Amino acid sequence: MRNIRKSIIFMMVFLMAFTMSGLSVAHTSEAKKSEGDSDKKTFIVGFDAAFPPYGYKDDDGNYVGFDLDLAEEVCKRNGWELKKQPIDWDSKDMELKSGAIDCIWNGFTINGRELKYTWSKAYVDNSQVVVVKSDSDVEEPKDLKDKVVVVQTDSSALAALTGEDATDENKELCESFKELQQVSDYNNAFLNLESGSVDAICMDIGVALYEVKQRGNEFRILDDSISSEQYGIGFKLGNTELRDEVQKTLDEMLEDKTFEKIAKKWELSESVCLGREGTDSAYKLSAKKEKTSAKEVANVFKELGKGMGASLLIFFLTLLFSLPLGLLLVTIRRSRFKPLEVIAKIYISIMRGTPLMLQLLVVFFGPYYLFGLRLSSQYRFFAVIIGFSLNYAAYFAEIFRAGLDSIPAGQKEAAHILGYTKVQTFWKIMFPQMVKRVIPPVTNEVITLVKDTSLAFALAYTEMFTIAKQTAAAQASIMPLFVAGLFYYIFNFIVAAVMERIEKSIKFQIM
């Protein structure tokens, strides 16, 4: 026995030594490789992968676009390695400040952001235009009165309509809208416009021209624009060294006509402005970091407070509908009629096996794409509640089923002998015991629901986390997200405490 133990110990020591030796060799090899590549710098460009023609994924799955072609040429001339990093546009400032990316290069508007970044010279003149369906009765911006308009979150169009530098005319125009909604990307915006849930999109002309061309004759662009601005490359505040290297290379590309060649390739020759008078105003600025004031902090809490009401409404209405629906579903799931049982199993499998975000999109856009029904903006809220309720009902049904199956079969037999009907047996004997057993897993699902309310953003429904992301983008600060996290934690703490009291109360009553 001792010999066997010694042999096992010897083998373990040998394997550990061999593994450490292999790791050491690998580390040495990696170190040598790093030394060989030390002169090659990696330039990480952050971009929105759904913003053609500046940056997007083509049919072959490659990231392409005007801005990315410019970045590739800059890296080629400097001997750098280009890394194309798709980012969530709402999180672009956190990506940049944390060092995850070196710059934001993707049709990035300078106007209104001059002091928040270190800028290159402007290289594209851009206008904000209105896109409507071809059969729309909207002919000019003033016709948008009492219409539902959508923009991308933290976009130039949003700034042109609601920003500090927005003109009085645009502010008046925005106030005339029935509603101004925000979505995460333009593909979502066009889905909303096509289905009829919104009446118009305000967006960059370059993207608008590309999208309208790609989608045939379904949409058109109004002749009058609502604003114009310039695009630049945004670097982390104070990072003038990297900015100057990139700008020097762009100037060289302009001089030898490479810049013009790339612009022509992407049909942007009429929009580019690098080298013209007035394109270096932001480039010459010596921006200083602004400190967060107490007033800004107070505004964050005030804005998130509004969104918290929307999140709570989703939470309570989902519970109100999904719990009884889950009970009905488990009854069907346990039915002796085989077809009903199979249907319930398939439903539960689909709800648990596909993302909630996808289910929300199906519930919202399904009526239009399946039956041709025109959607209204009011349906957005109902779609959120329907989607959440159908999803959580499936999870609750499985929890209830597990609770019922854990009750000994002898209790049903005893109830039958005592003269109880099936309904009485269920509600007076089975149901109370099932509730006692399922409280812990139900609590977990309820806590998950609190956090899942943030997924309502997929349908452009403005709840707390959506407002937090919008505020964070507007202030170029991560603080609103931390405040939102604190709200979620406090609410979940309260939910957990309430569920614990309910569990104790039920245990006491049953005893």
N, C-alpha and C positions, 0 to 999 in steps of 0.2 A: 504494500500500500504506500509506504514511504517512497519507494522507488518511482511509483507512478506519479506521486505528487511532485517529486524532484524533476521528473521528465517534463511534466506540464509547466512547472515554473521556468525550466530552462528554455522551453519552446516559446513561452510568452516573452521572456527577456530577449531571446534571439529575434523574434518578430518585431519587437519594439525598436531594437537596435537597427534592424534592417530598414524599418519604416523611417526612422530619424535620419539614417544615412541617405535614403532616397530623397527626403525632403530637403536635406542639406545640399545635395547635388542639384536638385531642381532650383533651389534658392540661388545657388551660385550661378547656374545657367541663366536664370532670369536677371540676375544682377549684371552679368556680362552683356546680356541683350539690352538692358536699360542703358548701360554705359555706351553701347554702340549707337543707340537712338537718342542719346541725351541732347544732341544738337538739333533734333527735329521736334519742333514745338507743335502741340495739338491746339488747334483753334476751334473752340466749341461755339457754334452758332445756334441760338435758340430761335425757333420759328413755329408758327401756327401751321400745322400740316393740312389745314383745310382752307387755304387762302390763295387760290390760284388767281393770276399767274405768277405770283411772287414766291410761293412755296406750297407744294402739295404732293400727294402721292399719285403717280401715274398708273396706267393700266398694268404695267409690269411690276408694280410694287416698289418702284424707286422714288425717292424724294427729289423732285425737280422744281424748277421755277427760275424766274429772273434774278431774284436776290441770291438764290443758291448758286447760280452760274457765276454771278459776280464774286461771291465768297470763294468759290473754287479757283477762280483766276487769281484772286489775291493770295490765296495759300500757295498756289503753284509758283508764283513769282517770288514769294518769301521763303519757299522751302518748308512750309508748314504742312501739317496733316489736318485736313478738314474733318470735323465731326459734326454732322447734321443732327441736331437734337430737337425733335418735336416736343413742344411744351403745351401745357394748358394755359391758354392766354390769360386767364384770371390769375395764374400763379407766376407770371413772367417776372415780376419784381422780386419775389422770393428766390426764384431760380438765379437771377442776376446777382442779388446781394449775397447769396450763400456761396457764390463761386461755381455753381453747377454749370453755368454757361458763361461765356466771355462777353457776349453781346446779344442784343435783340435785333435781328436783321430780318424783317419780314413785313414790308409795307408799314413801318412804324412811324406814326405821325409825331412831328416835332411840336406843332402848335399846341400851346397850353401845357406842355411838359418841359419847357426850356430849362427850368431850374432843377428838374428831378433826375436828369441823367447828364453824362458827358457825351456830347453829340458829335457826329461827323458833319460834314457839310451836307446840305439837302441835295438829293439827287433825283427826286421825282416830284413834280407838281401834281396834286391830286384833288379831285372834287368829290363832294358827297352828293349822291343823286338818289332819286326815288324810283323803285322798281314796283310795278303793279302787274296784274294779269292782263293779257291782251284785250280781253273784253270788258275791262274795268271802265267805269265812268269817270275815273280820276284823270284829268288832263294836265293839271298843274298843282303845285304844292298846296295852294289854298283850298283845293277840293278835298283835302284830307280831313277837313273838319268833321268831327263825330265818327272818324274811322279808327280802326285798331291798327297801329303801326308797330313794327318790330325792328330792333337793332341788335347788333352783337354787343355783349357786355364789354365795357371799357373801350368802346370803339370811337373813332373820330366822329361818326354820325351821332352817337350819344352825346359826346362833348359839344358838338355843334348845336344840339337841341336843348341841352340842360346844363352845360358846363358854365364855369364862371365867365369865360370869354365869349359865350354865345351871344349873338346879336339880339336886340329887342324883338326884331321881326321873327327870328327863329324861336325865341321863347314864347312869343304870342302864338306862333304856329303850333308848338308843342302843347300848349294849354288848350288848343282847340281840338286836339285828338280825343277820341273817346277813351283810349288807353294806349300807353307806350309800354311795350313789353320788351324784355331782354332775353336773348338766347345765347348759348355758348359758342355756336358756329353758324356759318351761313347756310350750310346744307339743311340744318334744322329750320332756319328761317324760311327757306324755299319750300320745305315740306308744309310748314304752317300756311304759307301763301297759297300754295297749290290746293290745299284741302279747304281753304276758305275760312280758316280760323283767324286769320289776320287779313287786312286789306292792302298793306304795302310794306315794303322793306326800305329803310334808309341805309345806304352803304357806299363804299368806295367805288368810284367809277371804273377803275381797272378791273376789280373783281366782278362788278356788275356786268361789264361788257363780256367778260369770259363766261360767266354763268348763263347769261341770256343766250349767248351763241351756242353753248353746249346743250341747252334745253329746248332748242327749236323755237317755235313761234308762240310758246305758251305765255311769255312775259315780254314786257317792253319797258324802256327807260324814259322817264319824263324829260322833256327838253330843258327845263329849268333846274339848276342845281341849288342846293340849300347852303353850301359853303365850299371853300377850297382850302387846302393846306399843303404842307410839304412833308415828304418822307425823309427820314435820316436813319443812321445806325446808332442805336442807343447803347452806350457802355456804362459800366458802374460809375457812379459819381466820383470823380477824382482820378479815374484811370485814363489820364491823358496820354501816357506812354504808348499803350496799345492802340488807342484811337489814332494817334499821329502816324503810327506805322501803317495802319489800314488806309488812312486818308491819303498818305503819300503814294501808296500803290494805286489807289483809285484815280488820283490825278495823273499818274503815268499812263494808266489805261485810257483815260480820256484823251490824252495827248496823242497816243498812237492809234486811236480810233477803235480799240478793242471794246471799250465801254459802249460805243455807238453800235457796234456789231452785235453785241449781246442784246441791247435794247431792241434792235430791229428783229432779231430772232423771236422775241416774245411780243412783237407788235406794240411796243411801248415807246417808239421813237418820238411821238408827239408829246409824251408826258415827261420825259427825262429833262432835268434842268441843271445837272452838275456843271459847274463852271460859270453859270450865269450870275449876274449881279444880284446881291441880296440873298444868296443861298448859304452864306457863311455866318449869318448873324448868331445862330445858336452855337455854332462851332467856336466863336470867339468869346462866348460867355465864360466867366469863371464862376461856376455854380457852387454854392455852399449848402451843406446839408442843413435842412430845417428841423428844429426840434419839435417833437410832438407836444402841443399845448394841452392844458387841462380842458379847454373848450372842445378840442377835437376828440378827446377821450369821452367827454360827456355826450357828444354827438354820436359816437360809436354805440354807446349803451342805448341811446334813444332810438337809433335806427334798428338795432338788433332787437329791441323790445317789440317793435312793430312786427318783425319777422317771427318772433317767438309766438305771437298769437296765431299766426298761420300754421306753424309747426304743431302747436297744441291742438288746433282744430283737426288737422290730419290725424293726429294721434288718437284723440277721443272718438272721432267718427269711425276710424278703422276698427277700433276695439268694439264699438257699438254694433257694427255689422258683421265683423269677422268671427266673433265668438259664437253667436247663435248659428251662423252659417257653417262654422266648423262642426257644431253639434249635429246639424242636419246632414252634413257630408259624411260624418262617421256613422250615422244611422244607415245611410245608403250604402256605405262601404261594408257594413256588417250584414247587409240584406241577404236573405236566402235566395232572392231572385237574381240569378247569375248575371244577366245583362246589366242590371243596375250596379252591381258590385264591380264589374269590369269598367264601366264608364267612370265610376268614382275613382278607381285605381289609376286609370289613364289621366284623369284630371289632376289628381294629386301628384302624379309623376311629372306632368308638364309644369305645374306650378312650382314644384320643388327643384326641377331640373333645368330651368331656364332663368336668366337674370331678371330681377324685378324691374330693372330699367327697361328691358326689352318688352316686358309685359305691359308697362305703362304706355310705351309707344304704340303697341298694338291696340290697346283699348282706345287711345286717343285718335290715331290715324286710321284704324281699321274701318270704321263706318264709311269713311270717304273712299278709301281704296278698294274696299270689298263691295260696297253697295252704292257708291256715288253720292252719298249724303253730304251736303255742305255743312261744315262744322261752324259753330259759333264760339266766340271767345268765352262765353259763360260755361261751355261744356268742359273747358280745361280743368276747372276745379272738380267737377263731377267725375271726370276721367281719372284724376288722382285718387279720389276716394274709392272708386270702383276697382281700380288696379290694385291698390293696397289691400282692400278688403278681400278680393278674390285670392290674392297671394297668401295672406296670413291665415285665411280660412283653411287652406290646405295643410299648413303646418299645425294649426290647432287641432284639426281633425285627426292627424296621426298621433298627437299627444293624448287626445281623448281616447283614441282606440287602445293605446298602450295602457292607459289607466284602467279601462274597462276589462281588458284581457288579463290584468293582474289580479282581478277579484276572483276568488275561488268559485268554481262552477256549482259547488254544493249549496251556495247561498241562494241561487236561483231555484234550485230544486226544493229547498226548504220553504221558500216563499210560495211556490206553487202548491205545496202540501198544506200550507196555512191558508190558502184560498186567495192569495193576491193575484190580480190580473197582471198581464205583461207590462201594461203601462204603470200600474202601481209598483210593481217590482223594480222597474227602471228608476222612477222618480223618488221612491221612498227608501230603496235599499242600495241600488247600484250607483245612482247619480251622486249622492252625498259622499260615498267612499271614493268614487272616481275623482271628484273635485279635490278631496284631501290629498290624493296621491299625485295629482298633476300640477299642483300649485308651483313647486320649484321649476319644472321645465316651462310652464306658462310664464313665470316671472322672467326667465331668460329671454323668451320671445318678446315680451312686452318691453324689456330694456333695449332689445335689438330694434324694435319698432321706433323707439325714440330717436335713435341714430339714423334709421332708414328714411325718416321723413325728409332728409336732405336730398334724397333721390328725386324728389318732386321737381327739381330743376330741369330734369330731362324733358318736361312738358312746359318749360318756361313759367312754371308756377313759382312765385316769389315767396319762399319761406325763409327761415332764419339763416341757414347756412349760405343760401344764395346771396342774401343781403350782405353777409359777412365777406364773401368773396368779392362782391362788387365794391364794397367799402374798402377792402384791402387793396384792390386794384387802383381805386381812385386816389387813395392816400399813399400808395407805394409803401405800405406797411403791413407787417404780419400780425400786428396787435389785434385787429378785429377778429382774426381766426382764433386767437387764443381766448378772446372774450367769448366767442361762440362755443369753444370747447368747454369753458367754465360753465356756461348756461346748460349745456348738455349733461355735464357731470352732476350739477346740482339737481336737475330735474330727474336724472336717473337715480340719484341718491334718495330722493323723495319717493319715487316709484318703488324702489327696493324696500324702503321702510314700510310703505303702505301694504305691499304684498306680504311682507313678513308678519305684520299685524293681522292681516286676513288669515294667513296660514295658522297662526296661533289661535285665533278665534274659532276657526273651523275645528281644530284639534280638540279644543275645550268643549265645544258643543257636542261633538261625536262621542267624546269620553263620557 
